[in-house]
Amino acid sequence: MLSDQARPIVEATMPLVAERLPRITPNFYARMFAAHPELLDGLFSRSNQASGIQQQALAGSIVAFASHLVAHPDSVPEAVLSRIAHKHASLGIVEEQYPIVYKYLFEAIAEELSDVITDEIAGAWSEVYWLMAHALIKIEKGLYAQAANDKPFCPWVLVSKEVAGIGSMTFTFEPADDTPVSPSRPGQFITIKVPMPDGIHQVRQYSLHSDTHAARRVFTTKIDVDGEVSPVLHNTVKVGDVLELSNPYGDVTLGDGDHPLVLASAGIGCTPTASILRSLVDSGSDRDVLVLHADQGLENWALQKQMSADVEKLDSAELQLWLERPEEGYNKGFMTLEGLDIPQDASVYLCGPLPFMKSIRSQALATGIPAERIHYEVFGPDLWLATA
């Protein structure tokens, strides 16, 4: 783990590195994409690059990982690394790409810290990078070995495309060849690779919310007018088209046991919780389940029919709904756990916008639910931002 020589150097320079990272990361990406423009084709999101979200995520991950190593030099933050590794595996990232990132990242660090950097400082932060890289590589190799095939992406044909609430659409894919299909677990996601009008492929992760045990991939997307992938899926891709999908990944899945469950979601974040709910129906579960959802209006709830029907099929399930545009019989405004009977032994699953998850997580902690029983799925590159 982090060496005795590197630890005090990393600790002493961390405030400076954190301060300069907002300049280091754009420099890094500019260098890397200039040398390897092919990485923008089917791997990195151009919209996240343009918005600066990707740069912010990388900066946060480096500082967060280094902070953990300083506080706990003999361990790594396994839970957070697992999330990142699942995202990497869904993109098909391989060991040979880590030296590419290292080369251009440390060129950017050397340039932005040229006034203070020494061989000792460079060596200490190099140690941080490779500790993180090797930990991720190990996890990712294990994930690849568990898949039913050795292909990062396989061809799937779109067999159904249906409107699902205002601005949302459900897509159903079936295999387009005889590649063995990896089974998915409730709550997992796939990455889809979509050709853009200029010929470049862009990727996006979507949760599978039904037929998770079948040789089908069913997911629902909400159109993002500022994004690249969802407008093409909604407006251009048609039934019969063949697109590339990854094997299913994601570590926020339904755990074993018979303790109560709280499934809390907002907006299109209902997709992974809907998958967990459907799996309870399929298994004939008698677990106590509290399903909480928040949306703009009833007609905006993309999976209203599926989730409402599944709650009805479970004897011990209850549904609470919050709407920004109030309707009779439903809660008004934003979700709150106040007044709800949350069992102390419950496991809580969250998915939705980051502010929503932070709020509900804080409320769940305040009710006495321990942090290790609160699980959350974050889409986009801001994985580390949800660890606070």
VONU-345126 format. One record per residue: x, y, z of N, C-alpha, C in turn. Coordinates in steps of 0.1 Angstrom, whole numbers, plus 5000, padded with zeros to 4 digits. Each point is the difference from the previous one (the first is absolute). Layout:
<atoms>
XYZXYZXYZ;...
</atoms>
This chain:
<atoms>
500849885000499250125000500950135000;499450115004500850124999501249995009;501250034994501349995007500150105011;500949975010500350105010500750124995;500749994988500750114994499050104993;499049944994499050074992499050075009;499649945011498850045007500250155005;501150045007500150145004500050104988;500649964989500150084988498650034995;499249894998498750014995499150095009;500149975013499250085010500450155000;501350034999500450145000499650074987;500049934989499750074987498649984995;499249935007498649984996499250134998;500150095010499350134998500450074987;501350004997500450074987499549924988;500149875000499649924989498550024998;499249995011498650024999499650144994;500850105004499850144995500350014985;501049924995500450014986499349904991;499349905006499449904991499050054990;499250115004499150054990500750054987;501350035001500750044988500849884994;500449905009500749894996499249914991;498749975004499249904993499650054986;499750124998499750044986501349994991;501150045006501349984993500349864996;499749915010500249864997499149954989;498750035000499149954990500450054986;500450135000500450064987501249934994;501049975009501249934995499649864995;499249935008499749864997499249994987;499050084998499150004988500850054988;500950095002500850044988500949884995;500549925009500949894997499149884996;498849985006499249884998498650044997;499750074989498650044997499049884999;500549884998499249884999499349985014;500550055011499349985013498750075001;499850104991498750065000498949934992;500449894994499149924992499649875008;498950015007499549895007500649975014;500650105006500649995014499750125008;500550124997499850125008498850074994;499250065009498850084996500550144996;499650044988500350144996499250105008;498849975003499150105007500650025014;500549895007500550025013501450075000;500749994989501250074998499750154998;499050034992499650144997499550075013;499349935008499450065012501050015011;501149934999501050005011499749895011;498949934999499749905010501049895001;500649964989501049895000501250055007;500450124997501250055007499850015015;498850055004499750015014500149865007;499449904993500049875006501449945002;500950024990501349955001500850075011;499850135001500750075011499549955014;498749985001499449955012500549875004;500149914990500449865002501550005005;500850084994501550005004500150045015;499450125003500150055014499349915010;498949944996499349915010500849875002;500649954990500849885002501350035008;500650114997501250045007499750035015;498950065002499650035014499849875008;499449904994499849875006501349945003;501050004991501349945002500750075011;499950135001500750075011499449965014;498749995000499349965013500149855003;500149924989500049855002501049954990;501350015003501049974990500149854996;499449915008500049864998498849954993;499150084995498849964993499650094989;499049964992499450094990498550005002;499350114995498650015002499349904990;499849885005499549894991498750034994;499050055008498750024995499950104989;500850115001500050104989500749944988;501149935002500849954989499149904993;499249925007499149914993499050074991;499550115004499150074991500750054987;501250055002500750054988500449884991;500449895006500449884992498849954992;498850005006498849954993499850104988;500150135002499950094989501049984989;501349985004501149984991499749874992;499649895007499749884993498950014990;499050085003498950024990500550084988;501150075001500550074989501149924992;500449895006501049914994501450055002;500350085011501350055002500949885004;501250014995501049895002501350055007;500849915005501250035007500950094992;500149974986500950074992499750154999;498850045004499750154998500450085012;500349935011500550085012501350074998;501049944994501250084997499850124991;499050004991499750114992499550125009;499149975009499550105009501150055009;500949915005501150045008500950104993;500449974988500950084992499550154999;498850024996499550134997499550075013;499649935010499650065012501350055007;501049935000501250055007500850104992;499850004987500550124992499350125004;498749995002499250125004500450045014;500249915009500350035014501450075000;501049954993501350064999499950144995;499250034990499850134995499450105010;498849965005499350085009500750025014;500849915004500750015013501550034998;500450064988501450024997500750095010;499350085007500650095009500449935013;499549895003500249935013500449864999;499849934989500149864999501549955001;500249895007501349945001499949854997;501149944998499949854998499349935010;500250045013499349945011498550015000;499550124996498650034999499449924989;500750004988499549934989499949855003;501049955007500149865003498949965009;499750085010498949975010498650004993;499850094991498750014994499949894989;501149964994500049894991499649875008;500549995012499749885008498550005003;499450125002498550005002499349954988;500450054988499349974988500149854998;501149935001500249864997499349915010;499950055013499349925010498550004996;499550114995498650014996499849924987;500950014991499949934987500049855002;501049955007500149865002498849945008;499550075009498849965007498849984991;499950104991498950004990500249894990;501249984995500349904990499649865006;500449985012499749875007498549975000;499250105005498649995000499449984987;500450084990499549994986500349864994;501149955002500349874995499149895005;499750015013499049915006498750014995;499550134997498750024994500049944986;501050024992500049944986500049855001;500749945009500049865001498649945004;499250085006498649955004499050004989;500350084989499150014989499949874992;498949984993499849884992500750014987;500650114996500850014988501150105003;501050004991501250085002499950134991;498850044996499950124991499550125008;500750114999499550125008498650054995;499849994987498750034994499649904990;498649974999499549914991498850064993;499749954988498950064992498649955005;499150105002498649975004499150074991;498949944997499050064991498850065008;499650124996498950075007498749944995;499249945009498849934996498750085004;500250105009498950075005500450145005;499250104997500350145004498750065004;499750035013498750045004500150135009;499150094998499950125009499749955014;500750075010499949965014499950135008;498950075001500050125007500550124992;499850125005500450124992501550004999;500550004988501450024997500849875002;499449885003500749885002499649894990;500949914998499749894990500649875005;499349894998500649875003500449934988;501349945001500649934989500249855004;499649914991500349865002500849944989;501149945005501049944990500149855002;500249934989500349865000501349974993;500749895003501349974994499950004985;501150064993500050004986500949894994;500749935009500849884996500049905011;500949904999499949895009501050015012;500550125002500950025012499349975013;500649925009499449975012499650125008;498850005006499450125007500449995015;500650105005500250015014498850045008;499649925010498850035008500250135008;499050075003500150135008499449975013;500450085010499450005013499150135002;499049995008499150115002500850125005;499850114992500750135004501250034990;500449904992501250024992499650094987;501150044993499850084988500949954989;499750054988500849974988500550134994;501149994993500450124992499649974985;499450104994499649994986500950104992;500449954989500950084991499250054988;499850134998499150054990500850084990;499849984987500750084990499350144999;500950105000499550144998499950044986;499450114996499950044986501350024994;501150045008501350024994500849874999;499449895003500749874999500749955013;500250095010500649975012499049925009;500449905007499249935010500150065014;498850025006500050055014499349895008;500450005013499449895009499250075012;499149915005499250045011499649885008;499950015013499649895008498550015003;499249895000498650005003499749875008;499250025011499649895008499049914993;500249875002499049904995498949995011;498750014995498950015011499049894999;500149914989499249885000500649904991;499549875001500649894992501549985003;500450035013501449995003500549864999;499249905001500549865000499849944986;499550084990499849954987501150054990;500049944988501050044990499550134993;499650105008499550124995500650125008;500150114994500450125007498950114999;499450035011498950105001500450125008;500150124995500350115008499250124995;499850105009499250124996500950125002;499950094990500850125001499250135000;500450105006499450135000500850094990;499450064991500850084990500650125007;501350024997500850115005500350094988;499450114999500150084988501450064999;500850005011501450054999501049894998;499549875000500949894999500149964985;500849904998500249954986499349864998;500049915010499549874997498549995000;499450055011498549985001499250064988;500450124995499350054989500049914987;501249944998500149914989499249875002;500049955013499249885003498550034998;499650125005498550034999499650044986;500850074993499650064987500549934987;501049925001500749954988500049855000;500449935011500049865000498649944998;499949894992498749954998500049855001;498849945002499949855002500749934988;500849905003500749934989501550045000;500350125006501450045000500849915009;501349984997500949925008501050105007;500150005013500950085007500949915009;501150055005500949935009499750025015;499849905007499750015015501149925007;500350055012501049935009499349895007;500849925007499549915010499450085012;499249945008499450085011501150015012;500050125006500950035011499250095010;500750025011499450085011500049935013;500550065011500149935013498950045009;499150084996498850045008498949904996;500049885006499049904997499449955013;498849934998499349955012500849905007;500250025013500749905008499149895005;500749905006499249895006499450045013;499149925005499450025013498550034999;499350015011498650025000499650135008;501050085002499850135008499250104991;499450105006499250094992500850084990;499350054989500750084990499350144998;500850104998499550134996500550034987;499250024989500450034987499650144997;501050105000499650144998500750054987;499150064992500550054987499450134997;500650074990499450134995500250004985;499050044992500150014986500349874993;500950014991500449874992500949915009;500450055012500749915009499249895005;498749994996499249895004500449874993;500850004990500349884992500749895008;501150035008500649895007499249955012;499250095006499149955011498949924994;499550044988499049924994500549864997;501249984996500649874998500049925013;500450065011500049935013498649965003;499050094999498649975003499549894991;500350004987499649894991500549865005;501350005004500649885004499349945013;499550095008499349955012498749944996;499450054990498749944995500349874994;501149994992500349884993500349895009;500650035012500449905010498949975010;498950074999498949985010500450045014;500850115001500550045013498950055009;500249975013499050065010500750105009;501150064995500750105007499250135001;500150085011499450135001500850094991;499250074991500650094990499350135001;500850115002499450134999500650074988;499150024990500450064987499750155000;501050094999499950145000500450064987;499250084994500450064987499550155000;500950084994499750144998500150044985;499150084995500050044986499350144999;500150054987499450134998498549995000;499549894993498549985000499849854997;498849955002499749864999500349964986;499750084990500349964986501550004996;500850065009501450004998500749875005;499349925008500649885006500149904989;501249974996500249924988499649855002;500149955012499749865002498849995010;499150094999498850005008499349875000;499749954988499249884998500749885006;501349984997500749885004500250005015;500450125006500250005015498749995008;499050074995498749995008499549864999;500049934989499649874999500849905009;501350025000500849925008499850025015;499750125004499750025014498749935004;499050004991498749935002500249855002;501049954993500249855000500749965013;500650095008500749965012499250045012;499749905008499150015012500650105010;501350015001500750085010500650124994;499550064989500650114994499150125001;500650125002499250135001500750104991;499250084993500550104991499650145005;501050095001499850145003500550094988;499250094995500450084989500050155003;501050074996500150155001500050064987;499250114998499950064987500250155001;500850064992500250145000498750074995;499349944990498750054996498949915008;499550055011499249925008498749944994;499749885004498749944996499449945012;498749995001499349955012500449865003;500349975012500449875004501549975001;500850104996501549985000500650115008;501349985005500750105007500450114991;500150125005500350124993501450045002;500750044989501450055001501149905000;501050025008501249914999499949895011;500749894997499949895009500650035013;499449945011500650015013499749875007;500949965009499749885008499350045013;499750125003499350055012498649935000;499749945011498749945002499949864995;501049954993500049864995500649915011;499549885000500549905009501149924993;501250045002501249944994500649895010;499949874997500549905009501550025002;500549985012501450025003500949904993;499449884997500849904993499850004985;499550114994499750014986501350024992;500049964988501050044990499450104991;500750114997499450114992500850014987;499250014989500650014987499550134994;501050084995499750134995500550024985;499250074992500450044987499250124995;500850104995499350124995501150115000;499650124998501050115000500850005012;501250054999501049995011499450085013;499550124998499450075012498949925007;499249934992498949925006500749895008;501049934995500649895007500750045013;500650124999500750055012499050035011;498950064996498950045009499449875007;499649904992499449895006501049915007;501250004996501049925007500250075014;500150135001500250075013498849975009;498850004994498849985008499949855005;500549914991500049865005501049985011;501250064999500949995011499550065013;499250114998499450065012499049915007;499449914992499049915006500749885008;501349994998500749895006500549894991;499750024987500549894990501550024999;500849905002501450014999500450024985;501150074998500550044987500249884991;500449895005500349884992498749934995;498950045005498749954995499350094990;500750114996499450104991500849994987;499449954989500649984987499550104990;500950054992499550104990500749984987;499350024989500649994986500150144995;501250034994500350134994500349984986;499350064991500449994986500750134995;500849994990500850114996501449985006;500950094998501449985005500350055014;498950055007500250065013499949905012;500649884998499949905010500550045014;501150075000500650035013499250115007;499250084993499250115007499049945009;499649884998498949945009500549945012;501350015003500649935011500050085013;499650134998500150095012498949965010;
</atoms>
